[in-house]
Amino acid sequence: MFTHKNNNMSHDLLSYKEARIEALLSRIEELELKNEKLTTYIYELCDRDCPEDYKRIVKGDVFEG
């Protein structure tokens, strides 16, 4: 009698969990890309010959963008 209702609840819970996992995986990918970008900025900014214009661009991207 309640089997159909329980199956629907199980399916809904499973769908929610799958959607949540997909969202978290997407967020992880986004953060990994951001981390890679920031690592590149740090590496480039450590160069003594790094132009001031580039430093301003990085500053704008990191702190304002």
Secondary structure as the mmCIF struct_conf table of DSSP 4:
data_model
#
loop_
_struct_conf.conf_type_id
_struct_conf.id
_struct_conf.beg_label_comp_id
_struct_conf.beg_label_asym_id
_struct_conf.beg_label_seq_id
_struct_conf.end_label_comp_id
_struct_conf.end_label_asym_id
_struct_conf.end_label_seq_id
HELX_RH_AL_P HELX_RH_AL_P1 THR A 3 LEU A 45
TURN_TY1_P TURN_TY1_P1 CYS A 46 CYS A 46
BEND BEND1 ASP A 47 ASP A 47
TURN_TY1_P TURN_TY1_P2 ARG A 48 ASP A 49
HELX_RH_AL_P HELX_RH_AL_P2 GLU A 52 PHE A 63
TURN_TY1_P TURN_TY1_P3 GLU A 64 GLU A 64
#
